[in-house]
């Protein structure tokens, strides 16, 4: 059984975020805040402001390894929606085990936030910006054998391989 978070490589970090090695070395992997927390908090790599009506794509610097029959659901923290009306554009991000180390982006987990409130949403480096919840999933008993495998990153599972 293998389930863990790790940083994307510095090479991927340079492509997606910054070539700042100190920033790369300083950010934290997701963790639970309390003994009974269901979700692992993901932390902002840098300060940013999300203005009312604005949408931002946010890198986490994290990739997720998990078992084949598991997924990670990435969701906003409750306080973000209740207090500030900040949401993820896709509401819930689903990461499957085959997203890890894909050829497009190493499995780098991103989120896209939208401020639907009427005030600036201010985030400081190290603030928790979303949470990931691991869960097992079930499949039907009479499913035809699936031979397709993920080759790329986001949106690649519905593309037929040539």
C-alpha positions in Angstrom: 0.0 0.0 0.0 1.5 3.3 -1.1 0.0 6.7 -0.6 2.0 9.9 -0.2 2.6 13.4 -1.4 5.9 14.6 -2.9 7.2 17.7 -4.5 7.4 17.9 -8.3 11.0 18.0 -9.5 12.8 21.3 -9.6 12.8 21.1 -13.4 9.0 20.9 -13.4 8.8 23.6 -10.8 10.9 25.9 -13.0 8.4 25.3 -15.9 5.3 25.8 -13.9 6.2 28.2 -11.1 9.6 29.8 -10.7 13.3 29.1 -11.0 13.7 30.2 -7.3 15.4 27.3 -5.6 14.8 28.8 -2.1 11.1 29.0 -2.8 11.2 25.4 -4.0 13.0 24.2 -0.9 10.8 26.2 1.5 7.3 25.1 0.7 5.5 22.4 2.7 3.8 19.2 1.5 0.1 18.8 2.4 -0.7 17.7 5.9 -3.7 17.3 8.2 -4.2 20.0 10.9 -6.0 17.9 13.5 -6.1 14.3 14.7 -9.5 13.7 13.0 -9.2 15.9 9.9 -10.4 14.1 6.8 -8.5 16.5 4.5 -4.9 17.3 3.9 -4.3 21.0 3.7 -2.5 22.3 0.6 -0.5 25.5 1.1 0.0 28.5 -1.1 3.5 28.8 -2.6 3.3 32.6 -2.7 1.2 35.6 -1.7 -1.6 36.6 -4.1 -4.9 38.5 -4.1 -8.0 37.2 -5.8 -10.2 40.2 -6.6 -14.0 40.0 -6.8 -15.0 38.2 -10.1 -11.4 37.2 -10.7 -10.2 33.6 -11.6 -6.6 32.4 -11.0 -4.9 29.1 -11.8 -2.8 28.2 -8.8 0.1 25.7 -8.7 0.6 23.6 -5.6 4.1 22.1 -6.4 2.7 18.8 -5.3 2.1 15.4 -7.0 0.1 12.6 -5.4 0.9 8.9 -5.3 -1.9 6.5 -4.3 -3.1 3.0 -4.9 -4.9 2.0 -8.1 -8.3 1.8 -6.5 -8.1 5.2 -4.8 -8.6 8.9 -5.8 -7.9 12.2 -4.2 -10.7 14.8 -4.2 -9.4 18.3 -4.1 -11.9 20.8 -2.6 -11.8 24.3 -1.1 -11.7 24.7 2.6 -15.1 25.3 4.1 -14.2 28.8 5.4 -13.2 29.9 1.9 -16.8 29.3 0.6 -18.7 30.3 3.8 -16.7 33.4 4.7 -15.5 34.7 1.3 -17.5 33.0 -1.4 -14.3 31.7 -3.0 -14.8 28.5 -5.0 -12.8 26.1 -7.2 -13.9 26.5 -10.8 -14.5 22.8 -11.2 -16.0 22.5 -7.7 -14.1 19.3 -7.0 -10.9 18.2 -8.6 -10.5 14.4 -9.0 -7.0 12.9 -9.2 -6.6 9.3 -10.1 -3.5 7.1 -9.4 -2.4 7.2 -13.1 -2.1 11.1 -13.0 1.0 10.6 -10.9 4.2 11.1 -13.0 2.3 11.6 -16.3 4.5 12.8 -19.2 2.9 16.3 -19.5 3.5 17.6 -16.0 4.7 14.9 -13.6 1.3 14.9 -12.1 1.5 18.4 -10.8 -1.8 19.2 -9.0 -3.2 22.6 -9.8 -6.4 24.4 -8.7 -8.3 27.2 -10.2 -10.0 29.6 -7.8 -12.8 32.1 -8.5 -13.8 34.9 -6.1 -17.6 35.2 -6.3 -17.6 37.5 -3.3 -17.5 41.3 -3.1 -14.1 41.7 -1.3 -10.5 40.9 -2.1 -9.5 37.4 -1.0 -6.0 37.8 0.3 -3.7 34.8 0.5 -0.2 34.7 2.1 2.5 32.3 1.3 1.9 29.2 3.5 -1.8 29.7 3.9 -4.0 26.7 3.4 -5.9 27.1 0.1 -7.6 23.8 -0.4 -7.8 20.3 1.0 -7.3 16.9 -0.5 -9.3 13.9 0.7 -8.4 10.3 -0.2 -11.1 7.7 -0.9 -11.4 4.3 -2.5 -13.7 3.9 -5.5 -15.7 1.0 -6.8 -16.2 -0.3 -10.3 -19.0 -2.4 -11.8 -18.6 -6.2 -11.8 -19.5 -6.7 -15.5 -17.2 -4.0 -16.9 -15.4 -4.8 -20.1 -11.7 -5.0 -19.7 -10.1 -1.5 -20.1 -6.8 -1.4 -21.8 -6.5 2.4 -22.3 -3.8 4.1 -20.2 -3.3 7.7 -19.3 -0.5 9.2 -21.3 -0.9 12.9 -20.5 -2.1 15.3 -17.9 -5.4 17.2 -17.4 -8.1 16.2 -19.8 -6.1 13.4 -21.4 -8.3 10.4 -20.4 -10.9 11.1 -23.0 -8.4 11.3 -25.8 -8.1 8.2 -28.0 -4.5 7.0 -28.4 -3.3 6.8 -32.0 
